[in-house]
Amino acid sequence: MNVALESLEQHWLPFTNNREFKREPRLFVRASGMHYWSQTGQKILDGSSGLFTTAAGHCRPEIAKAVGEQLGTLDFTPSFMRGHPGAFALANAVARLTPKDLNRVFFCNSGSEAVDTAIKIAFAYHLARKEGQRTYLVSRERAYHGVNMGGTALSGMVKNREAFGAVMPGVLHLRHTLLPENRLSRGMGARGVELADDLQRFVQLVGEKRIAAVFVEPIAGSTGVLVPPRGYLERIREICDRYGILLVFDEVICGFGRTGAPFAAESFGVTPDLITMAKALTNGAQPMGAVAVREGIYQTIVDGAPDGATEFFHGYTYSAHPAACAAGLATLKIYETEGLFARGRELSPYFQDAMFGLQDLPAVADVRGFGMLAGVEVKPGTAPGARGAELQAKLFDRGLHVKTTGDVAIIAPAFIASKEDIDEIAAILREAIAAY
């Protein structure tokens, strides 16, 4: 497929060096199963499930058929004061996967919107229980919680924040958990549980009834796969319970089988009050996000409103879009009928062995991983992040797509991957990294 360079000028690509991309564009034009194809016809193995979206593999005909049939039957329904059967069916299906009692599901269109929705739910909940003074939010350094204004304020990645001013006041950041002592630890590290006590310090700093919610990625994915130390999430949960703070797990990357269970909350044995999700909810086939909310939070907000009044003044034009709901229902059916969460769980030891097998390369600074998610960090080059961007291009040219952040290659294959696919991912990574 020939692409004229001048035809690329009008599109402003997100999170991209646009000048460099348009000098040497790398485009995907087709996908199937574990692979993409470039505009030159090159077959490219997908090592990151798209953008952690496509856990069941690309271009699943079941999803395409469901979306097509939905668009031919009911293309759009307002979600304000109206609904459609697919929205309720998908909410029920999601609630069957979430931890017990997180059974109320609010739909939106992305992980970023899910995070901002969770912020509003937290504020509305505390206001309804006569604690509207709880206006502080807590996140972590090196966190990524999307790119809307609330999520940007929560994020702890400097490049995502520095151009946008204060963004939103009243946000405190725990220290991150990437410790040198846990370098090359497989799974959860042994050191760092005490970092959770930063939350106790913040309570003492601002007051026992001033913090509304703590936002935590069970595994900080976009910053380079930061697996929590043993006991860390439990201690965060304990402090939240002590002071009436809501705990929000951002599972936009971790959710839907990536850690071996439907949600990382189950994998780590810690139940939050809210879970944000997106990406693999529809296998990436349609934009969609959601927030699963504990029953008591929902009831408090609803019961706190006067009779006949709207209880929660929030939503989006495309909330629970019929086509997105159809994609979600088809996706969850695939996960269930093909046992893909179990398949990913069974494949994960082989996958982790392959990724940690790269640690002998001189340019590898660290390897981190859990389930079907791993980060391979290379030693920096001329500037932080420069080598990672260069590595991503080199991998593409060798026939492998992975997401990079800074100097970390983030590998997250679809659950349909074979051991041969894992071997190929590792071999291409080894060849490219060995060049440094």
N, C-alpha and C positions, 0 to 999 in steps of 0.2 A: 504494500500500500504506500503510494507516494504522498508525502505531506509537504505542501509548499511552506517554506519558512515564514513568508509574509502572512500566511493564514493564522499564525500563532500569536500575533502581536496583541490582539484585543483582549485575550484572556489573561487576567492577573492571577497567577497560581498561588495558592495558600502555602505557608511554611516552605517556601522555595526561593532559591537564588534565581530569580526570573531571568536576569541577564545571562547567566551561565547556561541555564536550561535552554534558552532560545538560540544560543550559539550552537548547542549540541543536544537537540531534543531526544529524549528517550520516551517513547510512547507505547502504551499497551493498546492493542486493537482487537484482541480476542482472548477468551479464557475458557478453560474446561478442566474440571477436576483439580489436579494439583498444579496446573500450568497456566501461564500467560503466553501470548505471542506478541512480539514487537511489530512496529510498522515495517521492519525489514524482513519479517517472517521468522525471526529467531524465536525458538522455544525456550521459555524461561520458567524454571521451577520456582514456585511461590513458597518461600520460607517463612513468611509472616502472616499467612492467611489474609492476604490483602493488607488491611491495616487492623489486624486482630479481629476481623469481621467475619471471615468466611470459613468457619470451622467445619462445615460439611462439604467443602470443595466448591469450585466455581460452576456457575450456570446449571444449577440443578433444575431439571425439567419440571419436577413437581412444584417448585416454587414459581417458576415462570408461568406454568399453567394456572395455578391458583390466582396469581396476580392478574393474568389476562382475563380469566373468567370473572373476577371481581370487577374489573374496569368495564367489562361489557354488561354488567348487571347493575352495579351501583358505584359510580365513580367518585362521588364526594358526598359527605354528610356533615353538616355543622355539628360540632360536639358541644356547643353551647345550647342547653335546653333540649337537645335532640341526641339521638344515638343510633347505632345500628348493631345487629346481632354479633357481628365479628368482633367488635370491641369488647363485649362482655365475655365472649368465648375465649379471647386471648387473655383477658385479665384472669379468668379462672385457670387457664393453662399455666400462666406464669406463677400464680399463687400456689399451684401444686408443686412447684420446684423450689420456692423460697422457704427459708426457715419457718418453723411453726410460728403463727401469730402475725407474720408479715404478709397479710392477706388482702390488703387494699392496694390497688395498683392505679397509678396516675400516669397516663401516656403523654409523651411529648415527641420530639423529632430528632433528638441527638443526645449524646452524653453531656454536652455542655448545657443543654436545656434541662436535662435531668438534675444536674447539680444545682442550677439556679432555682429549680422547682423545690428541691430538698431544702434549700436555704429558706425559702418562703414558708414551707410547711413548718419548719422549726420555729420561726418567728410567730407564725399564726398559732401554733400549739401553745407556746408559752404565754402569749397574750390571752388566749382562751382560758388558761388556768390562772390568770391574774398575776402573771410574772412577766409582764411586758418589758421589765427592765433588763431582761436577758437579751442583750444586743451584741455581745461578743461572739465571734466564731473562732475556732481553732483549727489550724491545718498543720502542715509540716514543711520544712525545707525540702526541696527537691520534689515536691508534690506536683502533680498535674491534674487539674480538675476542670479542663475545658477552657474555652476562650470567651464565654460571655462575661459580663462585668463582675458578677459574683465569683464565678469560677476563676477568673484571672486574679482577683484579689486573694483567693485561697491558694492559688498556685505558688510554688516555691522555686520556680525555675526563672532565673533572672532575665533571660532573653524574652520570656513571655510577658514580663511585667514592665521593663525599664522604660518603654516608650509611652506608657499610658498613665503616668502620674500615680496618685494615691489610689485610684480606682474605687475603693470602698473602705471606709474606716472600720476600726474595731475588729481587725483580724490579727490573731497572734499565731506564731509559727513554732511548733515543736522542732527540736533538732532532728535531722534525718538519721537513719539507722545504718548508713554505709560506713562501717568501721574497718580499719585496716586489720584488726584482729580476726575478722571473719573472712578475710580474703580467701578465695578458692574454697569456701565452705559450700558443700552441696546441701541444698535445702536451707533450713533455718539455722542461723548462726548461734553460737553458744554465748556470745557476749552482746550486751546492749539493752537488756531488759530495763535497766535503770533509766534509760532515756525516756521511758513513759512517764517518769515522775516530773518531767517538765510540765505536764498538765496540772499536777498538784501545785507547782510553783505559780502557774498562771491563775489558779483559783485564789491563791493567797495574794496575788498581785492586784486582781480586779474585784474580788469579792466572791463569796460562796454562791450567790444567786445572780451572777451577771453573765455567765457563759451559756449560750443557747445550745450549741452543738459542736461536736468535734468531727471533722471530715478526715477519713483515713482510707487510702488505697491499701487493701490487705497486702498486696504486692505492688509496690510503686513501679508501674510498668513503663510509661513513656520516658521516665528519667533514666532508665537503664536496668530495670529488673532488680529492685531492692526488696529482697525477701526479709520479712520481719524476724528479729531474734526470737528465740524460744521464750515464751512467757510475756512478751511485749504487748500483744493484743489483749491478753487476759487482764493485764494491769491497767490498760487504758479503759477497758470495760468496767473494771472495779471502781476506778476513780469517777467515771461518768455516773455510775449507780449511786455512789456516795453523795454526789452533789446535784443530782437531778439534771444532768447534762445528757442531751441526745447524742448517740453515737451513730454516725452515718458511714457506711462502707461504700466507697466508690468502686463498683465492680464492673465498670464499663469494659475493662480489659479482662479481668479475672473471671467474670461471670460466664455461665453456660459451658461448663465442663473444662475450662482451661486448667484448673488445678486438680481435676480428677473427680470433682463433685459438681452438682449443678451450680453452686456458688462457693467462693472461697470461705465464706462464713462457716460452711459445713466442714470444709477441709481443715480449717484451723480451730474448729470447735468453739467459736466465739460468735454470739448472735447480736447483731446491731439492732438499732431501732428503725433505721431506714436503709435501703439498698438502692443505689442508682445503677442503671444498666442501659445498654444500647448495643451497638456493633453486631455481635453474634445473635442478637434477638431475632433478626430477620435474615441471618446469614449474609448480611451486607447487601441484600437485593433491593431493599427499600430503606430510606432514612426513617429511623424510629428510635426513641428512647423511652424509658419508664422509670418510675420510682415506686418501689414496694415499701409500704408503710405499715407499722405495727397497728393492730386493731385499736388499741387504746388511744393512740394519737389521732387516728381518724375520728373516733367517737367523740373525743374531747373537742375537736374543732367543729364538728357538725352540731353537737349538742350545745355548743356555746353560742350559736347564732340564733337570732329571734325566729320564731315561726314564720314561714313563708319567705325567708330571706336566703339569698345565696350565701353559702357558708365560707367559700374560699374563692376570693376574687383573683383567679389566675387561670391561664390556659392559653392555647395556641390555635390558630385557624386550622392547622393540620393535625391537631391532637387526635390520636386514634383514627388516622386516615384509613378508609376501607382497604385500599391496596396494601398499605403497610401491615394492617391486621391480617390480611390474607397471607402475606409473606411470612409473618410471624407464626401463624398457625401451621402453615406448611413446614416451616423450619423446625418447630418444636416436635412435630410429628416425625420428621426425619431423625432427629436426635433420639427419639424414643424407639422407633421401629428398628433402627440400625444399631442401637446400643452404642452411640458414638461417645458418650461420656465414659462408659466403661472401656471402650476401645482406646481412647486417649489415655486413660489411667493405666492400662496394660502396656501401652507403648512408651510411656514416660520414662521408665528406667533405661530403656535402650537409647532413647533420645538424650537423656541427661548424660549417659556414658559417652555418647558421641560428642556432645558439646564440651564436657570436661576433659575429653581426650585432646582438646586443642591447647591445653595449658602448657604443653612443652614448647610451644612456639616462642621464640625470644621476644616477639612484639606483643604478646598477650600479657596484659596487666592483671586481668581478673576474669573469672567465669562465675556466674551466679545463675541459679535456676531452681524451679519448682514445677512439678507437673509437666505440662507441654509449653513451658515458657522459659526462655533462657536469655541471658545477656553475655556477650563476649566482648570484653573491653580491651581495646588496643592502646598501647602507650602513645601519648600525644606526639604529634609532629611539630610543625613550625608554630602552630597555635592550637589551643584547645578546640576540638571539634573539626579541625581541618582534615585530619587523617580519616575520621569517620565518614565525612562527606565524600572524600576521595574513594574510600573503601566501598561505599554503596555503589558508586559508578563502576568500579572495577568488577564488583560482583555481578551487576547487571550484564556487563559485557561478557562475562563468563557463563551467563545463563542462570543466575540466581537473583531473586528479589528478596531483600530483607529491609526492614525499617532500621534506620540508624538515628540515634540521638547523641549528640556530642561525639565521643569516640567509642560508643557502644553499639554493636550490632545486636538487634533484638530479634530473636528467632522464636517463632510461634507457629509451627506447621498446623495445617488442618488435621483433624482427627482421622481422616481417611488415608493419611500418609502410610506408606509401607516402610519397612525397614530399609529397603533399597533407596527410597526417597530420602530418608534420614542420612544414609551413607553418602548420598550425592551432595546433600546440603553441607555435611561436614567436610567432604573432599574439596568442594569449591571454596569454602571458607579457608581451609588450610592452604590451598594454593595461593589465594589472594593475600592472606596475612603473611605467609612465608616470604613474600616479596619485600617486606619491610625489614 
